[in-house]
Amino acid sequence: MFKSLLTVTILLCYNLCNTLSIKIKCEDEESIFQLAQRESRLVGRDSEYGKENGL
């Protein structure tokens, strides 16, 4: 009885950790993507600004 309970607990914890890590990975990828977009927008804005100033 105790052994099966322990196994179930371990499996539950393992599944929880896996889903959490997957969630964190997805959030990280999203934030990296957003950062990349922001950077490209900034670069684009800088080049437009440079054209306006004749640089």
DRENVO-23001 format. One record per residue (C-alpha): residue number from 0; residue in one letter; x, z, y. Coordinates in pm, whole numbers. Example, Ala and Ser with C-alpha at 12.3 -4.5 7.8 and 13.67 -1.06 7.14 Angstrom:
2
+-----+---+--------+--------+--------+
:   k : r :     c1 :     c3 :     c2 :
+-----+---+--------+--------+--------+
:   0 : a :   1230 :    780 :   -450 :
:   1 : s :   1367 :    714 :   -106 :
+-----+---+--------+--------+--------+
//
This chain:
55
+-----+---+--------+--------+--------+
:   k : r :     c1 :     c3 :     c2 :
+-----+---+--------+--------+--------+
:   0 : m :      0 :      0 :      0 :
:   1 : f :    269 :    103 :    248 :
:   2 : k :    484 :   -197 :    160 :
:   3 : s :    204 :   -447 :    226 :
:   4 : l :    120 :   -275 :    554 :
:   5 : l :    482 :   -298 :    659 :
:   6 : t :    493 :   -667 :    567 :
:   7 : v :    179 :   -738 :    769 :
:   8 : t :    320 :   -549 :   1067 :
:   9 : i :    649 :   -739 :   1050 :
:  10 : l :    465 :  -1071 :   1024 :
:  11 : l :    246 :   -984 :   1321 :
:  12 : c :    545 :   -886 :   1533 :
:  13 : y :    730 :  -1201 :   1428 :
:  14 : n :    433 :  -1422 :   1521 :
:  15 : l :    391 :  -1244 :   1854 :
:  16 : c :    758 :  -1289 :   1938 :
:  17 : n :    744 :  -1657 :   1844 :
:  18 : t :    438 :  -1729 :   2056 :
:  19 : l :    588 :  -1538 :   2348 :
:  20 : s :    918 :  -1724 :   2328 :
:  21 : i :    738 :  -2059 :   2305 :
:  22 : k :    529 :  -1965 :   2608 :
:  23 : i :    841 :  -1865 :   2801 :
:  24 : k :   1017 :  -2190 :   2702 :
:  25 : c :    722 :  -2395 :   2826 :
:  26 : e :    712 :  -2202 :   3154 :
:  27 : d :   1086 :  -2254 :   3197 :
:  28 : e :   1054 :  -2627 :   3139 :
:  29 : e :    769 :  -2645 :   3390 :
:  30 : s :    965 :  -2457 :   3654 :
:  31 : i :   1275 :  -2671 :   3592 :
:  32 : f :   1058 :  -2982 :   3630 :
:  33 : q :    909 :  -2847 :   3953 :
:  34 : l :   1256 :  -2765 :   4085 :
:  35 : a :   1376 :  -3115 :   4002 :
:  36 : q :   1076 :  -3264 :   4181 :
:  37 : r :   1137 :  -3045 :   4484 :
:  38 : e :   1506 :  -3142 :   4490 :
:  39 : s :   1426 :  -3514 :   4470 :
:  40 : r :   1171 :  -3473 :   4750 :
:  41 : l :   1431 :  -3297 :   4963 :
:  42 : v :   1687 :  -3568 :   4897 :
:  43 : g :   1431 :  -3835 :   4984 :
:  44 : r :   1342 :  -3656 :   5305 :
:  45 : d :   1710 :  -3622 :   5398 :
:  46 : s :   1775 :  -3993 :   5348 :
:  47 : e :   1469 :  -4083 :   5559 :
:  48 : y :   1583 :  -3839 :   5825 :
:  49 : g :   1929 :  -3995 :   5816 :
:  50 : k :   1782 :  -4342 :   5868 :
:  51 : e :   1585 :  -4220 :   6168 :
:  52 : n :   1900 :  -4078 :   6322 :
:  53 : g :   2098 :  -4391 :   6246 :
:  54 : l :   2335 :  -4213 :   6009 :
+-----+---+--------+--------+--------+
//
